Amino acid sequence: MIKDLRYIISIVVALAIAILPSCTPETNPDTDKEPDTEIGGGDGSGEGEGEGEGEGGNEGGNEGGNEGGNEGSVPEIIDNNGVGEDGVIALDRACTAYYLGDVWDTGVADYYLMLSNDDLGMNAATGFEVPLHQGGWILYLDLWSTISENTADAVLPEGTYTLGHGRDMWCFYDEFSLSTNNYEQVKTEDGWRYRIKDILFKSGTVEVEHVENGYLITTEVETTTGETLSFRYEGPVTFEDQSDDEEWRNYLDEDVDVKPVIGTLNHYSSYEESNCDNYVIQLFNVDELTADKVHPNVAGGMKLMLDIYPELGKGLTGTYNIGTLSDEKYLLKKEPWVYYPGCYWGSLALGTFLEFVDLDGTVLYSVVKSGTLTITENEDDTYTIVADFVTERDKKLTCNWTGKLEEL
């Protein structure tokens, strides 16, 4: 079925981005922390490095991410944060589109597409794309409608799609539909930094019309923070056929015992009001990693992602149980000695999960739904990490490793 729904926006680009703390916690879908972003790129010349951490799977860290823009002129800005005089955000490119077919055998087909008004840069922390310039937007739409007769040349049906939490006819599915906005750039001594936020939808509609040059797609939504957003795209959309897969190949549906050879550690933040710190640990079973040290870069490679909350100032040593997400779905109830549960958000795996690179390059995931994690700091500055998890597919995910954690 969907080979890479978690990687659906992961088109390879040359520029890199790192997640930093932001000032809009209410719009961050993975947690309530503040998602600022540092982007490589710009109109000038120069080189640099960026650093950052993350929570809920948006782990930061960027190496050589500021290719141009550090020492050069002010990067391009899209006026008025991309909003036109009519209040509409005009999108002018269809970056990715998949026809997924009748994936649930319900007689309803899934059409997934990504539209934008900007060039895209890559978040080195996650491998996913974000708008490259201030005022840039990405709109992700997961639309359900009638099955296309020709899957190799699928056509998105005309009609009105209404936001909902289900895979029903004419549904605009809230689980995998959202927008991303690059809304501010700031010049620092290290280069240009950008704030990028992900915005979830509370209600809305998508109107699809067939026009001479392809499609007219008009989107009107109310966000979970009460804002109103309007998007308009007119142009061609070519859907890649992924309807012939027989199963959800992005799920790793088997027991796994991870045997790490490398471990890294990020201290994201401290929450005095909740009496806890937030750390992100990555354990890899291979030493061939991407340049940003975020993903395994070879078939058979695994990353065990641990998003943990020890008691404030107490270090890592302790036993962690699964945390509780609020009614806002992705917001963790912060308290000592919990880990962020594994979950999917759009094209991302968040929280505590396993990432696996299959032999054909497909990226598979197991997200953690229960179990315990025990960490012990040893006298020789190593850590012993014992994980005894159960995944969302009711499979065992275990690890027993002792080694040093490289601080990023």
N, C-alpha and C positions, 0 to 999 in steps of 0.2 A: 504494500500500500504506500504510505507516505515514507519514502526512504529517509528524508531529512527534514521533517517538519520543524525540528528544533534548529536546523541549520538553514532554514528556507531563505534567510536573508544574508547568508554567509558567502557572498560573492567575493572572490579574492581581489583586493585592491592594494595599492602600494603604500598608502598612508596609514598611520597608526594613531590610536586614541587610547587614553587611560581614564578610568573613572576616578573622580575625586569627590570629596564631600560637597553637597549642594545646599541650596537655601529653599527648596520647595518640597518638603517631605511629603506633603499631601498628594503629590503627583507621581511619586516613585512607586511603581507597582510591585517591586519585590519586597520592600520593607518601608518603614516610615523614615528612613534616613535620607539625607540630603544629597541628591545625585548631581554634583558638578562634573564637568568633563573637560579633559585636556585633549586637544586635537593636534595631530601633526598636519602640516599643510599651510598654505597661504600664498600670497603673491610675491613674497620676497625670497631671499636666499638665506642660508644658514642651516645649522644642524643642532640637535639637542636631544635631551632625554626627558621623559616624563615618568612620574611615579604616582601610584595610587592604590587604594585597596577597595574592597567592596564586600557586600553582604548579600546573602540569598543567591549566590551564584554569580553575581556581577563583580567578580574579583578583579582588582585593578592591576596595574603594572604595565609599563610601556618602555620599550628600549628603542632609542633612535626615532622617537615618534614625531619629533618636530622637524620634518624634512621641509625646510623653507618656512618662512614666517617668523622665525626667532629674531633675526637681525634685519629682515627686509621691511617692506612697506606694509601698511595696514591691510590685512586680508579683506577680500571682498565681503560686503555686507548686503543682504537682501533687505530692501527697505521695509519698514513697518512690520518687522517679523514675518514677512511673507504674506501679510494680509492686504488685499487690494482695497481700493476706495469703496467697493461694493460690499466689503466685509467678507469676501470669499478668498480662500487660499487656493490659488491657481496652480495645479500640478501639471507638469508638462512632460513627464516621462513615466513609462511603465517599466520598472526595473526587473521585476520577477513575476511570473504567473504560472501556476500549476493547475492542471485539471486532474483531480484526484478521484473522480468517478463516484460510484455508489459504494463508498468505503464501509458502510455499516449494513449493507444489504437491506436497505429500507425503501429503495426506489427513489431516493433523493441523492443528487450529485453535489460534490463539494468543489468549489472554485476558490482558489486562494491567490491573491495578488498583492503586490507592493507597488505603490505609486509615490512619486516624489516631485519636488520642485527644485532639486539641488543635486550637485555632484555628491558622491558618497565617499566617506572615509571609513576605515575599519577600526573598531574598538579592539585593540590588541588584547584586552583582558578577556574578551568573550568570543572574539572572532566574528562578531556581528557588525552590521553596517549602521552608520549614523550619518545625519546630514553634515556636510563638510563646512558649511558657512553659517554665520549668524543669520537667522531668518529662514533657515532650511527646515523642511518638514519631510517626514515619511508617513504614509498612511497605509496600514495593513488591513485588508478586507478579507474576511472568511465568509463566503456567500454560498448558500445552499438553494438549489433549484432543480429543474428537470435535467435528466440525463442527456448528454450530447450524443447524437447518432454517430458522429465520426469522432472518436476519441483522439485521433491524431491531429484533428483540426477542430478542437472544441470551441463552441460558441457560448459565451455567457448569456443566458436568456434575458430579454427585456422584462422590466417589471420593477416593483417596489419591494425591497428587502427591509425587514424590520428587526431591530436589535433584539436579541433574545438569547436565552441560555439553553439551546437545544439544536438538534440537527434536523430541523423541520423544513418543509417547503417554504421558500421565500424568507428564510432566516438569515439574518446578519449576525453571525455568532460572536458573542461577547468574549468568549474564552480566548480566541485567537485574533481578535480585531482590536486595534489600538493605533495611536499616533506617537511619533517621536519628533521633538522640536529642539533645534539648536537655537536658544533664545538670547544668549549673551556671550560676548567675547571680552576678555580682560587682558591687557598687556602686563606681564610680570617680568622680572629679571631673567626668568627661565624661558620666556617666550610667550606666545599667545595661548591663553586658556579659555575654554568655552564651557558654558553651562548647558547641559542637555537633559531634557526631562522626557519621560515616557508618560503618556496620558491615556487613562482608561475611560471607557464610555459607560454611561448609565442608561441612556436611551438614544434612539435615533433611527434614521432611515437611509438607505442607499437607493437612488433611482438610476436604473440602467436603461439607456436608449441606444439603439443601433443607428449610426449616422454614416455619412458618406466616407469619412476617413477612419471609421472604426467604431468607437464607443463614445458616448457622453455619459460619464459617471458622476453623479451629484450626491454628495454625502452631507447630511445635516445631523449633528450629534449634540447631546448634552453630556458633559464629562462628569466623572464621579465627584468633582469639586464644584459642580454647578455652572461651569462655563458653557457657552455655546460656540461650536466650531462649524464652519462651512467649508467644504472642499469641492473642487470641480476639476475633472480631468476630461479632456477630449483628445482622442487619438487612437492609434492601433494598440491592441493587446494580443499577444500570441501566447497561448497556453501550452506549456510543456506537458506532455501526456505522462502521468504517473498513475494511471488507473488500472494498470495490469498487475500491480503487485498484489500478492495474495494475503499479506499480513502487514501489521504495523512494524515495519523493519527498524524504526527508530527506537523501539523498545528492545532491551536486552532481556530475553525471557529465559534465563537460566541462573543457576547458583554460581557465585563467583567468590573465590578467595584471592584477595589482592595481595601480591608480594612486592612491596615497594622497594625501589633502589634509591629514590630521591624524595626528599620532603622539603616543602617551603612553608613559610609562616608570614602572614600579614596581620598586624594589629590594626584593626580598622578604627575603633573608637572606644570611648568609655562613657557609660551612662550612669551618672551618679544617682539620678532619680530612681533608677531601677537596680542600683547596686550591682552592676555587672559590666564587664568588658566584652568586646566582640573581636574574635580572632577568626581568620580563615586559614585553614591548613589544606595544602594540596599534596597528595602522595602519588607518585608516579612509579609504574613498574618498569619503565624504560628510561634511558638517559638521553634519548633523541627527542628533544622538545622543540616547539616553535621558538622563535627568537625571543619572544616575550616571556618564556617559561610558564606558559599558561595551558598549553595543550600538548598531548603526545603527538609526535610527528612521524609515526611509523605504524604500519599495520600490526595489530596485536597490542598496541599501546593502551594503557589505562590511566585514568586519573580518578582518585577517590577524593572528592571535595567535602570538607568538613567545615561547617559554619557554626561556631560554638560560642557560648556565653558563660564563661567562668565568673565566679564572684569577683567583684571589683577589687583589683590590686592583689589578688591571690595567686596569680600565675595560671598555668594550664592544668596543673595536677588536680584530678578529681574525676568523678563519674557523671556523665551527662545523659539525661533522658530527653525524649522528643519534646519539643516546645509546642505551644498552642498558637494557632493563627486566629486572628480576630475575624469578625464578621466581614471585614473589608478584604478577606481572603488571603492577601499576601502580607499583611502586617502582623509581625510576630509580637506576642505578649512577652516583653523582655523581662527576664528574671534569671537569677544565677543558676548555673549548672543545667542548662538546656542546650539543645542544638536545633537549628532551624530545620523544619521538616523539608524533605524533598518534594518538589512540585514542578509542574510545567506552567509556564506563562508565555503564551504566544509561541515564539520560536526559541525560547530559552528554557533550560533546566535551571532551577533555582535551589538554593539551600544546600542540603546534604545529598549527594548523588554520586553515581559512578558514570564516567564517560569512557567509551570504548571505541577504538578505531578498528572496524572490521577489515577483512582481507581485501575487499574491493574499495576501501576508502570510506565506506558508509560509517557515519558516526551514530552509535547506539547509546542509549541511556538506561540506567536503573535509578529511580528516585526512591529515597528512604522514607518508609511510612511508620516504622516502629523499631524498637531495639535500643541497646545501650552502647555507649562509647566511654572507655576508660583511658585516661592519659596520666602517665607518671613521669615526672622529671627526675632523671638519674643524676648521680654525683659527677659523672664525666660529661655533663652538659648534653647528653643524649636524652631522647624521650622514648618511652614505650607506649605505643598506641594500639589498643585492642578494641576492635569494632565488631559488634555482633548485631547486625541489622537484618530487617526484613523489608523487601522492596514492594512497590505497588503491584507487582506481578506475583506476590507471595513467594518470592525466591530469596534464598539466603545470600547476604552480602557480608563477608567477613574479612578481617585483617588483623594480623598480629605482627607488629614491626617495631624494631628498636633502631634508632639512628638519630642523626642531627638534623634539625630543621633550619634551613637557610632563611634568614630574615630578608624579606624583599622590601 
